[in-house]
Amino acid sequence: MMLCVNLICPIMVNAEDRKIIVKFGKHLAKLRTEKGLSQRELSHRCRIDYSKIGAMERGEVNLTLVSMVELARGLEISPSLLLNWD
Amino acid sequence: MMLCVNLICPIMVNAEDRKIIVKFGKHLAKLRTEKGLSQRELSHRCRIDYSKIGAMERGEVNLTLVSMVELARGLEISPSLLLNWD
């Protein structure tokens, strides 16, 4: 088993990063509601706890690649759409 | 300053996650070479050390949203292209 890096450590994020994280959160909420899913329903479709989905949508989580692919699976969309917010 | 979460903790990643991370790494290398950039040149264009870019391309890093947007900035592409590998 290859040691790899996964989840996330709580350290400070600069203002520019924070804008990205908040923007992603709003985009995620939009994608989820467009699918007519609650946070809990989305969490049942992917390996992410609904409380974490809430935190992501509030712009509190600088989530990882694996979490993004997992969210896309739950939303039944291509992962690239998660970063297509402009 | 809002406490947020950013970088990454070294814990084990399962086989499915590992495939995603390795796939992303190959895709990143392809995008970078298509731009005619070395890892060092890409690192000069964004806030990511070239050694970390190498680790990402070898499929050893489950990078974060902020790192992805930073890579896209350095590659001068839309962030969504980083997750468009199928």
Backbone of each chain as nested JSON, in Angstrom:
{
  "chains": [
    {"id": "A", "residues": [
      {"number": 1, "name": "MET", "atoms": {"N": [0.866, -1.192, 0.0], "CA": [0.0, 0.0, 0.0], "C": [0.901, 1.241, 0.0]}},
      {"number": 2, "name": "MET", "atoms": {"N": [0.67, 2.083, -1.031], "CA": [1.496, 3.284, -1.206], "C": [1.021, 4.348, -0.212]}},
      {"number": 3, "name": "LEU", "atoms": {"N": [1.962, 4.916, 0.614], "CA": [1.525, 6.047, 1.443], "C": [1.242, 7.204, 0.508]}},
      {"number": 4, "name": "CYS", "atoms": {"N": [0.089, 7.763, 0.608], "CA": [-0.239, 8.896, -0.246], "C": [-0.862, 9.924, 0.685]}},
      {"number": 5, "name": "VAL", "atoms": {"N": [-1.292, 10.996, 0.128], "CA": [-1.816, 12.041, 1.005], "C": [-3.283, 12.261, 0.671]}},
      {"number": 6, "name": "ASN", "atoms": {"N": [-4.086, 12.482, 1.622], "CA": [-5.516, 12.549, 1.306], "C": [-6.211, 13.728, 1.965]}},
      {"number": 7, "name": "LEU", "atoms": {"N": [-6.585, 13.572, 3.156], "CA": [-7.542, 14.563, 3.656], "C": [-6.879, 15.903, 3.907]}},
      {"number": 8, "name": "ILE", "atoms": {"N": [-7.303, 16.611, 4.855], "CA": [-6.9, 18.015, 4.888], "C": [-6.559, 18.474, 6.311]}},
      {"number": 9, "name": "CYS", "atoms": {"N": [-5.583, 19.369, 6.409], "CA": [-5.15, 19.861, 7.723], "C": [-5.675, 21.274, 7.929]}},
      {"number": 10, "name": "PRO", "atoms": {"N": [-6.091, 21.566, 9.156], "CA": [-6.608, 22.927, 9.406], "C": [-5.468, 23.926, 9.563]}},
      {"number": 11, "name": "ILE", "atoms": {"N": [-5.166, 24.638, 8.502], "CA": [-4.225, 25.761, 8.676], "C": [-4.867, 26.977, 8.003]}},
      {"number": 12, "name": "MET", "atoms": {"N": [-4.278, 28.121, 8.174], "CA": [-4.868, 29.341, 7.614], "C": [-4.782, 29.325, 6.089]}},
      {"number": 13, "name": "VAL", "atoms": {"N": [-5.761, 29.952, 5.426], "CA": [-5.836, 30.042, 3.964], "C": [-5.833, 31.529, 3.63]}},
      {"number": 14, "name": "ASN", "atoms": {"N": [-5.097, 31.939, 2.564], "CA": [-5.055, 33.377, 2.32], "C": [-6.341, 33.845, 1.64]}},
      {"number": 15, "name": "ALA", "atoms": {"N": [-6.47, 35.134, 1.485], "CA": [-7.73, 35.728, 1.009], "C": [-8.073, 35.238, -0.395]}},
      {"number": 16, "name": "GLU", "atoms": {"N": [-7.061, 35.127, -1.246], "CA": [-7.308, 34.717, -2.642], "C": [-7.824, 33.276, -2.68]}},
      {"number": 17, "name": "ASP", "atoms": {"N": [-7.152, 32.423, -1.88], "CA": [-7.576, 31.021, -1.798], "C": [-9.011, 30.936, -1.278]}},
      {"number": 18, "name": "ARG", "atoms": {"N": [-9.272, 31.778, -0.299], "CA": [-10.598, 31.752, 0.35], "C": [-11.681, 32.077, -0.679]}},
      {"number": 19, "name": "LYS", "atoms": {"N": [-11.4, 33.024, -1.57], "CA": [-12.407, 33.369, -2.603], "C": [-12.711, 32.16, -3.475]}},
      {"number": 20, "name": "ILE", "atoms": {"N": [-11.647, 31.414, -3.802], "CA": [-11.826, 30.23, -4.649], "C": [-12.703, 29.202, -3.927]}},
      {"number": 21, "name": "ILE", "atoms": {"N": [-12.402, 29.005, -2.642], "CA": [-13.115, 27.985, -1.861], "C": [-14.586, 28.37, -1.69]}},
      {"number": 22, "name": "VAL", "atoms": {"N": [-14.831, 29.663, -1.452], "CA": [-16.22, 30.14, -1.3], "C": [-16.957, 30.02, -2.643]}},
      {"number": 23, "name": "LYS", "atoms": {"N": [-16.278, 30.387, -3.728], "CA": [-16.885, 30.31, -5.067], "C": [-17.265, 28.86, -5.394]}},
      {"number": 24, "name": "PHE", "atoms": {"N": [-16.338, 27.959, -5.059], "CA": [-16.623, 26.536, -5.304], "C": [-17.858, 26.101, -4.509]}},
      {"number": 25, "name": "GLY", "atoms": {"N": [-17.92, 26.535, -3.272], "CA": [-19.044, 26.143, -2.416], "C": [-20.384, 26.56, -2.993]}},
      {"number": 26, "name": "LYS", "atoms": {"N": [-20.438, 27.785, -3.477], "CA": [-21.694, 28.278, -4.075], "C": [-22.019, 27.494, -5.344]}},
      {"number": 27, "name": "HIS", "atoms": {"N": [-20.978, 27.198, -6.102], "CA": [-21.163, 26.445, -7.354], "C": [-21.679, 25.035, -7.044]}},
      {"number": 28, "name": "LEU", "atoms": {"N": [-21.105, 24.42, -6.006], "CA": [-21.538, 23.072, -5.61], "C": [-23.012, 23.084, -5.19]}},
      {"number": 29, "name": "ALA", "atoms": {"N": [-23.388, 24.071, -4.412], "CA": [-24.795, 24.166, -3.958], "C": [-25.713, 24.324, -5.166]}},
      {"number": 30, "name": "LYS", "atoms": {"N": [-25.283, 25.109, -6.131], "CA": [-26.093, 25.329, -7.346], "C": [-26.261, 24.028, -8.121]}},
      {"number": 31, "name": "LEU", "atoms": {"N": [-25.157, 23.311, -8.299], "CA": [-25.213, 22.032, -9.032], "C": [-26.122, 21.039, -8.306]}},
      {"number": 32, "name": "ARG", "atoms": {"N": [-26.01, 21.006, -6.981], "CA": [-26.799, 20.048, -6.181], "C": [-28.295, 20.373, -6.286]}},
      {"number": 33, "name": "THR", "atoms": {"N": [-28.619, 21.666, -6.117], "CA": [-30.049, 22.029, -6.138], "C": [-30.629, 21.879, -7.545]}},
      {"number": 34, "name": "GLU", "atoms": {"N": [-29.796, 22.107, -8.557], "CA": [-30.269, 21.878, -9.931], "C": [-30.67, 20.412, -10.134]}},
      {"number": 35, "name": "LYS", "atoms": {"N": [-29.996, 19.515, -9.36], "CA": [-30.312, 18.092, -9.453], "C": [-31.492, 17.731, -8.525]}},
      {"number": 36, "name": "GLY", "atoms": {"N": [-31.963, 18.724, -7.769], "CA": [-33.078, 18.484, -6.86], "C": [-32.705, 17.616, -5.667]}},
      {"number": 37, "name": "LEU", "atoms": {"N": [-31.443, 17.698, -5.254], "CA": [-30.965, 16.871, -4.144], "C": [-30.728, 17.719, -2.888]}},
      {"number": 38, "name": "SER", "atoms": {"N": [-31.057, 17.143, -1.729], "CA": [-30.664, 17.786, -0.471], "C": [-29.204, 17.397, -0.208]}},
      {"number": 39, "name": "GLN", "atoms": {"N": [-28.577, 18.057, 0.787], "CA": [-27.202, 17.689, 1.135], "C": [-27.17, 16.226, 1.601]}},
      {"number": 40, "name": "ARG", "atoms": {"N": [-28.198, 15.838, 2.35], "CA": [-28.231, 14.47, 2.875], "C": [-28.392, 13.463, 1.741]}},
      {"number": 41, "name": "GLU", "atoms": {"N": [-29.263, 13.808, 0.77], "CA": [-29.452, 12.879, -0.361], "C": [-28.158, 12.739, -1.153]}},
      {"number": 42, "name": "LEU", "atoms": {"N": [-27.468, 13.867, -1.362], "CA": [-26.188, 13.792, -2.084], "C": [-25.191, 12.936, -1.302]}},
      {"number": 43, "name": "SER", "atoms": {"N": [-25.183, 13.103, 0.01], "CA": [-24.207, 12.337, 0.815], "C": [-24.485, 10.837, 0.722]}},
      {"number": 44, "name": "HIS", "atoms": {"N": [-25.765, 10.463, 0.535], "CA": [-26.095, 9.032, 0.399], "C": [-25.607, 8.474, -0.945]}},
      {"number": 45, "name": "ARG", "atoms": {"N": [-25.345, 9.368, -1.905], "CA": [-24.922, 8.927, -3.236], "C": [-23.399, 8.906, -3.385]}},
      {"number": 46, "name": "CYS", "atoms": {"N": [-22.713, 9.422, -2.368], "CA": [-21.261, 9.405, -2.487], "C": [-20.646, 9.213, -1.107]}},
      {"number": 47, "name": "ARG", "atoms": {"N": [-19.372, 8.982, -1.008], "CA": [-18.705, 8.647, 0.264], "C": [-18.339, 9.908, 1.049]}},
      {"number": 48, "name": "ILE", "atoms": {"N": [-19.242, 10.919, 1.076], "CA": [-18.93, 12.146, 1.813], "C": [-20.078, 12.452, 2.769]}},
      {"number": 49, "name": "ASP", "atoms": {"N": [-19.752, 12.676, 4.025], "CA": [-20.769, 12.928, 5.034], "C": [-21.508, 14.227, 4.744]}},
      {"number": 50, "name": "TYR", "atoms": {"N": [-22.814, 14.264, 5.02], "CA": [-23.596, 15.455, 4.64], "C": [-23.119, 16.701, 5.393]}},
      {"number": 51, "name": "SER", "atoms": {"N": [-22.561, 16.497, 6.586], "CA": [-22.07, 17.68, 7.324], "C": [-20.86, 18.294, 6.602]}},
      {"number": 52, "name": "LYS", "atoms": {"N": [-20.082, 17.435, 5.97], "CA": [-18.894, 17.905, 5.224], "C": [-19.375, 18.616, 3.942]}},
      {"number": 53, "name": "ILE", "atoms": {"N": [-20.455, 18.099, 3.343], "CA": [-21.005, 18.751, 2.141], "C": [-21.474, 20.152, 2.515]}},
      {"number": 54, "name": "GLY", "atoms": {"N": [-22.098, 20.253, 3.669], "CA": [-22.538, 21.573, 4.152], "C": [-21.354, 22.513, 4.322]}},
      {"number": 55, "name": "ALA", "atoms": {"N": [-20.303, 22.0, 4.932], "CA": [-19.103, 22.837, 5.154], "C": [-18.483, 23.253, 3.82]}},
      {"number": 56, "name": "MET", "atoms": {"N": [-18.474, 22.327, 2.858], "CA": [-17.94, 22.657, 1.535], "C": [-18.766, 23.782, 0.906]}},
      {"number": 57, "name": "GLU", "atoms": {"N": [-20.097, 23.683, 1.012], "CA": [-20.962, 24.69, 0.382], "C": [-20.858, 26.047, 1.075]}},
      {"number": 58, "name": "ARG", "atoms": {"N": [-20.493, 26.024, 2.357], "CA": [-20.302, 27.288, 3.083], "C": [-18.903, 27.882, 2.814]}},
      {"number": 59, "name": "GLY", "atoms": {"N": [-18.113, 27.167, 2.002], "CA": [-16.792, 27.702, 1.671], "C": [-15.789, 27.54, 2.802]}},
      {"number": 60, "name": "GLU", "atoms": {"N": [-15.91, 26.394, 3.521], "CA": [-15.007, 26.186, 4.669], "C": [-14.013, 25.059, 4.41]}},
      {"number": 61, "name": "VAL", "atoms": {"N": [-14.073, 24.438, 3.219], "CA": [-13.238, 23.258, 2.985], "C": [-12.498, 23.377, 1.656]}},
      {"number": 62, "name": "ASN", "atoms": {"N": [-11.196, 23.272, 1.712], "CA": [-10.385, 23.233, 0.492], "C": [-10.264, 21.769, 0.102]}},
      {"number": 63, "name": "LEU", "atoms": {"N": [-11.311, 21.276, -0.538], "CA": [-11.411, 19.827, -0.715], "C": [-10.384, 19.28, -1.689]}},
      {"number": 64, "name": "THR", "atoms": {"N": [-10.27, 17.944, -1.693], "CA": [-9.235, 17.292, -2.49], "C": [-9.794, 16.771, -3.804]}},
      {"number": 65, "name": "LEU", "atoms": {"N": [-8.879, 16.351, -4.673], "CA": [-9.202, 15.756, -5.965], "C": [-10.153, 14.575, -5.781]}},
      {"number": 66, "name": "VAL", "atoms": {"N": [-9.839, 13.701, -4.866], "CA": [-10.647, 12.485, -4.658], "C": [-12.056, 12.866, -4.192]}},
      {"number": 67, "name": "SER", "atoms": {"N": [-12.153, 13.853, -3.315], "CA": [-13.48, 14.292, -2.871], "C": [-14.257, 14.877, -4.038]}},
      {"number": 68, "name": "MET", "atoms": {"N": [-13.565, 15.595, -4.912], "CA": [-14.239, 16.206, -6.063], "C": [-14.805, 15.127, -6.992]}},
      {"number": 69, "name": "VAL", "atoms": {"N": [-13.996, 14.111, -7.257], "CA": [-14.46, 13.032, -8.137], "C": [-15.637, 12.305, -7.477]}},
      {"number": 70, "name": "GLU", "atoms": {"N": [-15.572, 12.189, -6.163], "CA": [-16.648, 11.524, -5.417], "C": [-17.933, 12.34, -5.494]}},
      {"number": 71, "name": "LEU", "atoms": {"N": [-17.831, 13.653, -5.352], "CA": [-19.004, 14.531, -5.476], "C": [-19.609, 14.429, -6.88]}},
      {"number": 72, "name": "ALA", "atoms": {"N": [-18.72, 14.419, -7.882], "CA": [-19.202, 14.332, -9.272], "C": [-19.966, 13.028, -9.48]}},
      {"number": 73, "name": "ARG", "atoms": {"N": [-19.465, 11.95, -8.857], "CA": [-20.148, 10.647, -8.956], "C": [-21.537, 10.753, -8.337]}},
      {"number": 74, "name": "GLY", "atoms": {"N": [-21.611, 11.376, -7.168], "CA": [-22.903, 11.529, -6.5], "C": [-23.873, 12.396, -7.269]}},
      {"number": 75, "name": "LEU", "atoms": {"N": [-23.336, 13.415, -7.933], "CA": [-24.17, 14.329, -8.728], "C": [-24.428, 13.794, -10.131]}},
      {"number": 76, "name": "GLU", "atoms": {"N": [-23.737, 12.706, -10.467], "CA": [-23.84, 12.108, -11.806], "C": [-23.495, 13.145, -12.895]}},
      {"number": 77, "name": "ILE", "atoms": {"N": [-22.382, 13.807, -12.687], "CA": [-21.882, 14.77, -13.678], "C": [-20.399, 14.501, -13.924]}},
      {"number": 78, "name": "SER", "atoms": {"N": [-19.854, 15.082, -14.98], "CA": [-18.416, 14.978, -15.207], "C": [-17.69, 15.822, -14.156]}},
      {"number": 79, "name": "PRO", "atoms": {"N": [-16.598, 15.303, -13.596], "CA": [-15.861, 16.075, -12.58], "C": [-15.5, 17.49, -13.06]}},
      {"number": 80, "name": "SER", "atoms": {"N": [-15.245, 17.636, -14.35], "CA": [-14.815, 18.955, -14.85], "C": [-15.888, 20.019, -14.625]}},
      {"number": 81, "name": "LEU", "atoms": {"N": [-17.141, 19.613, -14.559], "CA": [-18.223, 20.605, -14.347], "C": [-18.127, 21.247, -12.967]}},
      {"number": 82, "name": "LEU", "atoms": {"N": [-17.484, 20.537, -12.045], "CA": [-17.351, 21.09, -10.686], "C": [-16.431, 22.306, -10.67]}},
      {"number": 83, "name": "LEU", "atoms": {"N": [-15.553, 22.383, -11.683], "CA": [-14.614, 23.518, -11.729], "C": [-14.98, 24.478, -12.859]}},
      {"number": 84, "name": "ASN", "atoms": {"N": [-16.201, 24.324, -13.38], "CA": [-16.634, 25.149, -14.512], "C": [-17.616, 26.218, -14.033]}},
      {"number": 85, "name": "TRP", "atoms": {"N": [-17.113, 27.212, -13.282], "CA": [-18.028, 28.163, -12.641], "C": [-17.965, 29.576, -13.22]}},
      {"number": 86, "name": "ASP", "atoms": {"N": [-17.189, 29.757, -14.237], "CA": [-17.159, 31.128, -14.8], "C": [-18.198, 31.299, -15.892]}}
    ]},
    {"id": "B", "residues": [
      {"number": 1, "name": "MET", "atoms": {"N": [-9.644, 36.519, 10.447], "CA": [-9.223, 35.485, 9.489], "C": [-9.972, 34.212, 9.81]}},
      {"number": 2, "name": "MET", "atoms": {"N": [-10.633, 33.678, 8.823], "CA": [-11.46, 32.49, 8.996], "C": [-10.545, 31.268, 9.016]}},
      {"number": 3, "name": "LEU", "atoms": {"N": [-10.681, 30.421, 10.074], "CA": [-9.918, 29.172, 10.02], "C": [-10.524, 28.324, 8.908]}},
      {"number": 4, "name": "CYS", "atoms": {"N": [-9.698, 27.867, 8.016], "CA": [-10.201, 27.024, 6.938], "C": [-9.231, 25.864, 6.846]}},
      {"number": 5, "name": "VAL", "atoms": {"N": [-9.456, 25.01, 5.902], "CA": [-8.598, 23.831, 5.826], "C": [-7.872, 23.853, 4.488]}},
      {"number": 6, "name": "ASN", "atoms": {"N": [-6.661, 23.513, 4.496], "CA": [-5.931, 23.668, 3.232], "C": [-5.117, 22.435, 2.85]}},
      {"number": 7, "name": "LEU", "atoms": {"N": [-4.004, 22.323, 3.362], "CA": [-3.111, 21.335, 2.751], "C": [-3.536, 19.905, 3.071]}},
      {"number": 8, "name": "ILE", "atoms": {"N": [-2.668, 19.024, 3.157], "CA": [-3.074, 17.624, 3.105], "C": [-2.331, 16.805, 4.157]}},
      {"number": 9, "name": "CYS", "atoms": {"N": [-3.054, 15.839, 4.735], "CA": [-2.441, 14.998, 5.781], "C": [-2.069, 13.663, 5.167]}},
      {"number": 10, "name": "PRO", "atoms": {"N": [-0.943, 13.107, 5.555], "CA": [-0.539, 11.803, 5.007], "C": [-1.305, 10.668, 5.667]}},
      {"number": 11, "name": "ILE", "atoms": {"N": [-2.344, 10.203, 5.016], "CA": [-2.963, 8.966, 5.519], "C": [-3.113, 8.047, 4.314]}},
      {"number": 12, "name": "MET", "atoms": {"N": [-3.497, 6.834, 4.571], "CA": [-3.601, 5.864, 3.483], "C": [-4.741, 6.249, 2.537]}},
      {"number": 13, "name": "VAL", "atoms": {"N": [-4.607, 5.915, 1.258], "CA": [-5.62, 6.189, 0.229], "C": [-6.014, 4.831, -0.341]}},
      {"number": 14, "name": "ASN", "atoms": {"N": [-7.333, 4.61, -0.608], "CA": [-7.677, 3.27, -1.072], "C": [-7.359, 3.13, -2.566]}},
      {"number": 15, "name": "ALA", "atoms": {"N": [-7.517, 1.942, -3.076], "CA": [-7.087, 1.626, -4.45], "C": [-7.839, 2.484, -5.471]}},
      {"number": 16, "name": "GLU", "atoms": {"N": [-9.145, 2.685, -5.243], "CA": [-9.956, 3.454, -6.204], "C": [-9.477, 4.905, -6.24]}},
      {"number": 17, "name": "ASP", "atoms": {"N": [-9.244, 5.453, -5.029], "CA": [-8.742, 6.837, -4.942], "C": [-7.393, 6.94, -5.648]}},
      {"number": 18, "name": "ARG", "atoms": {"N": [-6.574, 5.94, -5.429], "CA": [-5.212, 5.939, -5.998], "C": [-5.289, 6.008, -7.524]}},
      {"number": 19, "name": "LYS", "atoms": {"N": [-6.226, 5.283, -8.113], "CA": [-6.373, 5.305, -9.591], "C": [-6.677, 6.72, -10.058]}},
      {"number": 20, "name": "ILE", "atoms": {"N": [-7.54, 7.398, -9.309], "CA": [-7.915, 8.774, -9.675], "C": [-6.686, 9.681, -9.62]}},
      {"number": 21, "name": "ILE", "atoms": {"N": [-5.917, 9.514, -8.537], "CA": [-4.755, 10.375, -8.316], "C": [-3.688, 10.138, -9.392]}},
      {"number": 22, "name": "VAL", "atoms": {"N": [-3.503, 8.864, -9.743], "CA": [-2.515, 8.519, -10.783], "C": [-2.99, 9.051, -12.146]}},
      {"number": 23, "name": "LYS", "atoms": {"N": [-4.286, 8.883, -12.41], "CA": [-4.872, 9.349, -13.68], "C": [-4.696, 10.866, -13.814]}},
      {"number": 24, "name": "PHE", "atoms": {"N": [-4.963, 11.55, -12.708], "CA": [-4.802, 13.021, -12.722], "C": [-3.349, 13.381, -13.028]}},
      {"number": 25, "name": "GLY", "atoms": {"N": [-2.431, 12.66, -12.394], "CA": [-1.003, 12.957, -12.589], "C": [-0.581, 12.846, -14.039]}},
      {"number": 26, "name": "LYS", "atoms": {"N": [-1.036, 11.795, -14.698], "CA": [-0.706, 11.598, -16.124], "C": [-1.333, 12.718, -16.963]}},
      {"number": 27, "name": "HIS", "atoms": {"N": [-2.556, 13.059, -16.589], "CA": [-3.268, 14.111, -17.332], "C": [-2.54, 15.453, -17.172]}},
      {"number": 28, "name": "LEU", "atoms": {"N": [-2.092, 15.731, -15.946], "CA": [-1.353, 16.988, -15.686], "C": [-0.076, 17.027, -16.511]}},
      {"number": 29, "name": "ALA", "atoms": {"N": [0.654, 15.933, -16.531], "CA": [1.905, 15.874, -17.312], "C": [1.62, 16.12, -18.795]}},
      {"number": 30, "name": "LYS", "atoms": {"N": [0.538, 15.556, -19.274], "CA": [0.151, 15.73, -20.693], "C": [-0.158, 17.202, -20.982]}},
      {"number": 31, "name": "LEU", "atoms": {"N": [-0.95, 17.811, -20.109], "CA": [-1.313, 19.229, -20.293], "C": [-0.063, 20.111, -20.256]}},
      {"number": 32, "name": "ARG", "atoms": {"N": [0.836, 19.796, -19.334], "CA": [2.058, 20.604, -19.18], "C": [2.955, 20.478, -20.428]}},
      {"number": 33, "name": "THR", "atoms": {"N": [3.138, 19.249, -20.88], "CA": [4.034, 19.041, -22.041], "C": [3.402, 19.603, -23.315]}},
      {"number": 34, "name": "GLU", "atoms": {"N": [2.079, 19.539, -23.401], "CA": [1.398, 20.155, -24.561], "C": [1.669, 21.656, -24.605]}},
      {"number": 35, "name": "LYS", "atoms": {"N": [1.899, 22.254, -23.426], "CA": [2.205, 23.691, -23.352], "C": [3.715, 23.933, -23.545]}},
      {"number": 36, "name": "GLY", "atoms": {"N": [4.464, 22.852, -23.663], "CA": [5.91, 22.994, -23.86], "C": [6.636, 23.486, -22.615]}},
      {"number": 37, "name": "LEU", "atoms": {"N": [6.078, 23.158, -21.441], "CA": [6.686, 23.63, -20.186], "C": [7.365, 22.48, -19.437]}},
      {"number": 38, "name": "SER", "atoms": {"N": [8.504, 22.784, -18.812], "CA": [9.095, 21.816, -17.884], "C": [8.369, 21.958, -16.545]}},
      {"number": 39, "name": "GLN", "atoms": {"N": [8.6, 21.023, -15.63], "CA": [7.989, 21.134, -14.307], "C": [8.471, 22.419, -13.614]}},
      {"number": 40, "name": "ARG", "atoms": {"N": [9.764, 22.713, -13.815], "CA": [10.326, 23.914, -13.165], "C": [9.698, 25.183, -13.761]}},
      {"number": 41, "name": "GLU", "atoms": {"N": [9.514, 25.182, -15.093], "CA": [8.915, 26.369, -15.72], "C": [7.482, 26.554, -15.227]}},
      {"number": 42, "name": "LEU", "atoms": {"N": [6.727, 25.455, -15.118], "CA": [5.36, 25.559, -14.612], "C": [5.371, 26.081, -13.173]}},
      {"number": 43, "name": "SER", "atoms": {"N": [6.322, 25.59, -12.384], "CA": [6.349, 26.03, -10.969], "C": [6.646, 27.536, -10.869]}},
      {"number": 44, "name": "HIS", "atoms": {"N": [7.399, 28.076, -11.833], "CA": [7.683, 29.525, -11.819], "C": [6.434, 30.337, -12.166]}},
      {"number": 45, "name": "ARG", "atoms": {"N": [5.435, 29.672, -12.788], "CA": [4.229, 30.386, -13.206], "C": [3.102, 30.282, -12.175]}},
      {"number": 46, "name": "CYS", "atoms": {"N": [3.336, 29.467, -11.148], "CA": [2.274, 29.337, -10.144], "C": [2.922, 29.107, -8.771]}},
      {"number": 47, "name": "ARG", "atoms": {"N": [2.172, 29.169, -7.723], "CA": [2.707, 29.096, -6.347], "C": [2.895, 27.646, -5.908]}},
      {"number": 48, "name": "ILE", "atoms": {"N": [3.406, 26.787, -6.796], "CA": [3.598, 25.387, -6.394], "C": [5.037, 24.987, -6.719]}},
      {"number": 49, "name": "ASP", "atoms": {"N": [5.722, 24.419, -5.732], "CA": [7.116, 24.036, -5.917], "C": [7.244, 22.93, -6.973]}},
      {"number": 50, "name": "TYR", "atoms": {"N": [8.321, 22.98, -7.782], "CA": [8.428, 22.013, -8.888], "C": [8.522, 20.573, -8.364]}},
      {"number": 51, "name": "SER", "atoms": {"N": [9.072, 20.4, -7.152], "CA": [9.139, 19.03, -6.607], "C": [7.731, 18.495, -6.324]}},
      {"number": 52, "name": "LYS", "atoms": {"N": [6.835, 19.405, -5.938], "CA": [5.448, 19.003, -5.653], "C": [4.743, 18.684, -6.989]}},
      {"number": 53, "name": "ILE", "atoms": {"N": [5.091, 19.447, -8.029], "CA": [4.489, 19.166, -9.339], "C": [4.913, 17.772, -9.799]}},
      {"number": 54, "name": "GLY", "atoms": {"N": [6.182, 17.461, -9.556], "CA": [6.668, 16.124, -9.909], "C": [5.91, 15.042, -9.162]}},
      {"number": 55, "name": "ALA", "atoms": {"N": [5.705, 15.263, -7.867], "CA": [4.976, 14.27, -7.051], "C": [3.536, 14.13, -7.536]}},
      {"number": 56, "name": "MET", "atoms": {"N": [2.926, 15.268, -7.915], "CA": [1.554, 15.206, -8.435], "C": [1.527, 14.364, -9.709]}},
      {"number": 57, "name": "GLU", "atoms": {"N": [2.486, 14.59, -10.596], "CA": [2.499, 13.881, -11.883], "C": [2.787, 12.398, -11.705]}},
      {"number": 58, "name": "ARG", "atoms": {"N": [3.496, 12.045, -10.62], "CA": [3.758, 10.621, -10.326], "C": [2.569, 9.973, -9.614]}},
      {"number": 59, "name": "GLY", "atoms": {"N": [1.517, 10.766, -9.366], "CA": [0.339, 10.193, -8.731], "C": [0.524, 9.964, -7.239]}},
      {"number": 60, "name": "GLU", "atoms": {"N": [1.246, 10.886, -6.591], "CA": [1.523, 10.707, -5.144], "C": [0.803, 11.748, -4.298]}},
      {"number": 61, "name": "VAL", "atoms": {"N": [0.038, 12.661, -4.945], "CA": [-0.57, 13.754, -4.176], "C": [-2.051, 13.885, -4.505]}},
      {"number": 62, "name": "ASN", "atoms": {"N": [-2.876, 13.829, -3.484], "CA": [-4.303, 14.072, -3.656], "C": [-4.504, 15.572, -3.445]}},
      {"number": 63, "name": "LEU", "atoms": {"N": [-4.217, 16.319, -4.505], "CA": [-4.118, 17.775, -4.334], "C": [-5.463, 18.417, -4.05]}},
      {"number": 64, "name": "THR", "atoms": {"N": [-5.39, 19.697, -3.646], "CA": [-6.599, 20.393, -3.212], "C": [-7.14, 21.285, -4.323]}},
      {"number": 65, "name": "LEU", "atoms": {"N": [-8.349, 21.799, -4.081], "CA": [-9.019, 22.724, -4.994], "C": [-8.118, 23.924, -5.284]}},
      {"number": 66, "name": "VAL", "atoms": {"N": [-7.554, 24.507, -4.256], "CA": [-6.724, 25.716, -4.429], "C": [-5.5, 25.391, -5.28]}},
      {"number": 67, "name": "SER", "atoms": {"N": [-4.888, 24.241, -5.038], "CA": [-3.725, 23.845, -5.851], "C": [-4.136, 23.656, -7.3]}},
      {"number": 68, "name": "MET", "atoms": {"N": [-5.329, 23.11, -7.525], "CA": [-5.796, 22.885, -8.896], "C": [-5.981, 24.215, -9.616]}},
      {"number": 69, "name": "VAL", "atoms": {"N": [-6.603, 25.163, -8.938], "CA": [-6.817, 26.466, -9.575], "C": [-5.472, 27.139, -9.841]}},
      {"number": 70, "name": "GLU", "atoms": {"N": [-4.532, 26.935, -8.946], "CA": [-3.185, 27.506, -9.11], "C": [-2.478, 26.874, -10.314]}},
      {"number": 71, "name": "LEU", "atoms": {"N": [-2.589, 25.567, -10.464], "CA": [-1.998, 24.874, -11.628], "C": [-2.618, 25.388, -12.925]}},
      {"number": 72, "name": "ALA", "atoms": {"N": [-3.951, 25.558, -12.902], "CA": [-4.645, 26.037, -14.11], "C": [-4.14, 27.428, -14.474]}},
      {"number": 73, "name": "ARG", "atoms": {"N": [-3.898, 28.232, -13.448], "CA": [-3.382, 29.592, -13.693], "C": [-2.007, 29.493, -14.363]}},
      {"number": 74, "name": "GLY", "atoms": {"N": [-1.17, 28.618, -13.839], "CA": [0.176, 28.458, -14.401], "C": [0.156, 27.92, -15.815]}},
      {"number": 75, "name": "LEU", "atoms": {"N": [-0.808, 27.045, -16.102], "CA": [-0.931, 26.448, -17.442], "C": [-1.734, 27.342, -18.38]}},
      {"number": 76, "name": "GLU", "atoms": {"N": [-2.334, 28.382, -17.806], "CA": [-3.184, 29.3, -18.581], "C": [-4.321, 28.541, -19.263]}},
      {"number": 77, "name": "ILE", "atoms": {"N": [-4.992, 27.726, -18.474], "CA": [-6.158, 26.989, -18.964], "C": [-7.294, 27.141, -17.953]}},
      {"number": 78, "name": "SER", "atoms": {"N": [-8.494, 26.773, -18.35], "CA": [-9.616, 26.77, -17.41], "C": [-9.414, 25.624, -16.422]}},
      {"number": 79, "name": "PRO", "atoms": {"N": [-9.679, 25.865, -15.126], "CA": [-9.489, 24.781, -14.146], "C": [-10.243, 23.497, -14.531]}},
      {"number": 80, "name": "SER", "atoms": {"N": [-11.378, 23.649, -15.198], "CA": [-12.183, 22.45, -15.51], "C": [-11.425, 21.491, -16.424]}},
      {"number": 81, "name": "LEU", "atoms": {"N": [-10.499, 22.008, -17.218], "CA": [-9.734, 21.12, -18.113], "C": [-8.847, 20.154, -17.338]}},
      {"number": 82, "name": "LEU", "atoms": {"N": [-8.522, 20.535, -16.111], "CA": [-7.67, 19.656, -15.294], "C": [-8.409, 18.379, -14.909]}},
      {"number": 83, "name": "LEU", "atoms": {"N": [-9.747, 18.457, -14.909], "CA": [-10.531, 17.268, -14.535], "C": [-11.224, 16.662, -15.748]}},
      {"number": 84, "name": "ASN", "atoms": {"N": [-10.786, 17.076, -16.945], "CA": [-11.412, 16.608, -18.182], "C": [-10.52, 15.583, -18.854]}},
      {"number": 85, "name": "TRP", "atoms": {"N": [-10.404, 14.392, -18.264], "CA": [-9.438, 13.42, -18.759], "C": [-10.056, 12.202, -19.439]}},
      {"number": 86, "name": "ASP", "atoms": {"N": [-11.339, 12.168, -19.566], "CA": [-11.915, 10.994, -20.239], "C": [-12.063, 11.223, -21.735]}}
    ]}
  ]
}
